[in-house]
Amino acid sequence: MTTLMNKEEFLRLLEAQLELPQGSLKENQTLADLNSWDSMASVLFIALADEKLGVTVSGNEIAKAKTVKDLLSIVESRLAV
């Protein structure tokens, strides 16, 4: 992540988007195990990445993601370019 936002800050933003309790989202969690992870959550993740970090994420990339860490990796790969 950038110096503007670390992984924990991003997790907290994602929790807020998914309406999860603060501090409940962990990198190793499987997306399928999250009741709030659905197609709308995918769209919210795309918007979050764009608005907060200025990175573009595709729906195809998100569809391949299995864990929260996979989502973070997608964003980090964009920031590293």
Contact map, one row per residue, 1 for C-alpha under 8 A:
111111100000000000000000000000000000000000000000000000000000000000000000001100100
111111000000000000000000000000000000000000000000000000000000000000000000000000100
111111000000000000000000000000000000000000000000000000000000000000000000000000000
111111000000000000000000000000000000000000000000000000000000000000000000000000000
111111101100000000000000000000000000000000000000000000000000000000000000000000000
111111111100000000000000000000000000000000000000000000000000000000000000000000000
100011111110000000000000000000000000000000000000000000000000000000000001000000000
000001111111000000000000000000000000000000000000000000000000000000000000000000000
000011111111100000000000000000000000000000000000000000000000000000000000000000000
000011111111110000000000000000000000000000000000000000000000000000000000000000000
000000111111111000000000110000000000000000000000000000000000000000000000000000000
000000011111111100000110100000000000000000000000000000000000000000000000000000000
000000001111111110000000000000000000000000000001000000000000000000000000000000000
000000000111111111000000000000000000000000001001000000000000000000000000000000000
000000000011111111111111100000000000000000000000000000000000000000000000000000000
000000000001111111111100000000000000000000000000000000000000000000000000000000000
000000000000111111110000000000000000000010011000000000000000000000000000000000000
000000000000011111110000000000000001100010000000000000000000000000000000000000000
000000000000001111111000000000000001000000000000000000000000000000000000000000000
000000000000001111111101100000000001000000000000000000000000000000000000000000000
000000000000001100111111000000000000000000000000000000000000000000000000000000000
000000000001001100011111100000000000000000000000000000000000000000000000000000000
000000000001001000001111110000000000000000000000000000000000000000000000000000000
000000000000001000011111110000000000000000000000000000000000000000000000000000000
000000000011001000010111111010000000000000000000000000000000000000000000000000000
000000000010000000000011111110000000000000000000000000000000000000010000000000000
000000000000000000000000111110000000000000000000000000000000000000111000000000000
000000000000000000000000011111000000000000000000000000000000000000111000000000000
000000000000000000000000111111101100000000000000000000000000000000111000000000000
000000000000000000000000000111111100000000000000000000000000000001110000000000000
000000000000000000000000000011111100100000000000000000000000000011110000000000000
000000000000000000000000000001111110100000000000000000000000000001000000000000000
000000000000000000000000000011111110000000000000000000000000000000000000000000000
000000000000000000000000000011111111100000000000000000000000000000000000000000000
000000000000000000000000000000011111110000000000000000000000000000000000000000000
000000000000000001110000000000000111110010000000000000000000000000000000000000000
000000000000000001000000000000110111111111000000000000000000000000000000000000000
000000000000000000000000000000000011111111000000000000000000000000000000000000000
000000000000000000000000000000000000111111100000000000000000000000000000000000000
000000000000000000000000000000000000111111110000000000000000000000000000000000000
000000000000000011000000000000000001111111111000000000000000000000000000000000000
000000000000000000000000000000000000111111111100000000000010010000000000000000000
000000000000000000000000000000000000001111111110000000000010000000000000000000000
000000000000000010000000000000000000000111111111000000000000000000000000000000000
000000000000010010000000000000000000000011111111100000000000000000000000000000000
000000000000000000000000000000000000000001111111110000011110000000000000000000000
000000000000000000000000000000000000000000111111111000000000000000000000000000000
000000000000110000000000000000000000000000011111111110000000000000000000000000000
000000000000000000000000000000000000000000001111111111111000000000000000001000000
000000000000000000000000000000000000000000000111111111111000000000000000000000000
000000000000000000000000000000000000000000000011111111100000000000000000000000000
000000000000000000000000000000000000000000000001111111000000000000000000000000000
000000000000000000000000000000000000000000000001111111100000000000000000000000000
000000000000000000000000000000000000000000000000111111110000000000000000000000000
000000000000000000000000000000000000000000000000111011111000000000000000001001100
000000000000000000000000000000000000000000000100110001111100000000000000000001000
000000000000000000000000000000000000000000000100110000111110110000000000011000000
000000000000000000000000000000000000000000000100000000011111110000000000000000000
000000000000000000000000000000000000000001100100000000001111111000000000000000000
000000000000000000000000000000000000000000000000000000000111111100000000000000000
000000000000000000000000000000000000000000000000000000001111111110000000010000000
000000000000000000000000000000000000000001000000000000001111111110000010000000000
000000000000000000000000000000000000000000000000000000000011111111000000000000000
000000000000000000000000000000000000000000000000000000000001111111000000000000000
000000000000000000000000000000100000000000000000000000000000111111110110000000000
000000000000000000000000000001110000000000000000000000000000001111110100000000000
000000000000000000000000001111100000000000000000000000000000000011111110000000000
000000000000000000000000011111100000000000000000000000000000000011111111000000000
000000000000000000000000001110000000000000000000000000000000000000111111100000000
000000000000000000000000000000000000000000000000000000000000000011111111110000000
000000000000000000000000000000000000000000000000000000000000010010111111111000000
000000100000000000000000000000000000000000000000000000000000000000011111111100000
000000000000000000000000000000000000000000000000000000000000000000001111111110000
000000000000000000000000000000000000000000000000000000001000100000000111111111000
100000000000000000000000000000000000000000000000100000101000000000000011111111100
100000000000000000000000000000000000000000000000000000000000000000000001111111110
000000000000000000000000000000000000000000000000000000000000000000000000111111111
000000000000000000000000000000000000000000000000000000110000000000000000011111111
110000000000000000000000000000000000000000000000000000100000000000000000001111111
000000000000000000000000000000000000000000000000000000000000000000000000000111111
000000000000000000000000000000000000000000000000000000000000000000000000000011111
